Amino acid sequence: MSALDLTSENFDEVVSSGRVLVDFWASWCMPCRMVGPIIEGLADEYEGRATVGKVNIDDEGGLASRFGVMSIPTVIVFNDGAEVKRFVGVKDKETYAGELL
């Protein structure tokens, strides 16, 4: 399963339950392009155990603003709707995966 495309319509419902990793990105952002395959890989690897989603900040600027995303990529981990960890910039797969369980 690939990472979920999150929008203002589905964001709150998706992050409200369980462990959720959300990648705030944009198509023109080269570091985001480096993180993208990692995020997709985590979505496949953790299917059924955690949720992995993506927010395109060009389409969902309100969500980026709501969470104070000033630089991308920004990856935020939520647990039952509450932010528990934030990464800014490119990190390796192990760093993100360590926050999923």
C-alpha positions in Angstrom: 0.0 0.0 0.0 1.3 3.4 -0.9 1.4 6.4 1.5 -2.0 8.1 1.8 -2.5 11.5 0.2 -3.7 13.7 3.1 -5.9 16.7 2.6 -7.8 19.1 4.9 -10.8 16.9 4.4 -9.3 13.6 5.7 -6.3 14.7 7.8 -7.9 14.8 11.2 -9.7 11.5 10.8 -6.5 9.7 9.6 -4.2 11.0 12.4 -6.7 10.6 15.2 -6.1 7.0 15.8 -2.8 5.0 16.2 0.7 5.9 15.1 0.8 8.0 11.9 3.8 9.4 10.1 3.1 12.4 7.8 5.5 13.8 5.2 5.0 17.5 4.4 6.5 17.9 0.9 6.3 19.6 -2.5 7.1 18.3 -6.0 9.7 21.1 -6.7 11.7 20.3 -3.5 14.8 18.2 -4.3 15.3 17.0 -0.7 11.6 16.0 -0.7 12.3 13.8 -3.7 15.0 12.1 -1.8 12.7 11.4 1.1 9.7 10.3 -1.0 10.9 6.7 -1.8 11.7 6.2 1.9 8.2 7.3 2.9 6.7 5.0 0.3 8.8 2.1 1.5 7.7 2.7 5.1 4.1 2.7 4.0 4.5 -0.8 2.5 6.7 -2.1 5.3 4.4 -0.9 8.1 1.1 -1.6 6.5 -1.4 -2.8 9.2 0.8 -1.6 12.0 1.1 2.2 11.3 -0.3 4.7 8.9 2.0 6.7 6.5 0.7 9.8 4.7 1.9 12.7 2.7 0.7 16.3 2.5 1.6 18.3 -0.6 2.1 21.8 0.8 1.3 23.4 -2.5 -2.2 21.9 -2.5 -2.7 22.0 1.3 -1.0 25.2 2.5 -3.5 25.4 5.4 -2.3 22.2 6.9 1.3 23.3 6.5 0.5 26.5 8.3 -1.6 24.8 11.0 1.4 22.6 12.0 4.0 25.4 11.6 5.8 23.7 8.7 8.4 26.3 7.6 10.9 24.1 5.8 10.4 20.9 3.8 10.7 18.1 4.0 9.1 18.0 7.4 8.0 14.7 8.8 5.7 14.7 11.8 4.8 11.6 13.8 1.4 11.5 15.5 0.1 9.2 18.2 -3.7 9.2 18.6 -3.8 12.7 17.1 -1.0 14.3 19.2 2.3 15.2 17.7 5.1 13.2 19.3 8.1 13.8 17.0 9.2 16.1 14.2 12.0 15.8 11.7 13.1 18.7 9.5 15.3 17.9 6.5 16.4 14.6 5.0 16.7 11.7 7.5 17.4 8.0 6.8 14.8 5.2 6.8 15.9 3.9 10.2 15.3 7.3 11.8 11.7 7.4 10.6 11.1 3.7 11.2 12.3 4.0 14.8 9.3 6.3 15.5 6.6 4.1 14.0 6.4 1.4 16.7 
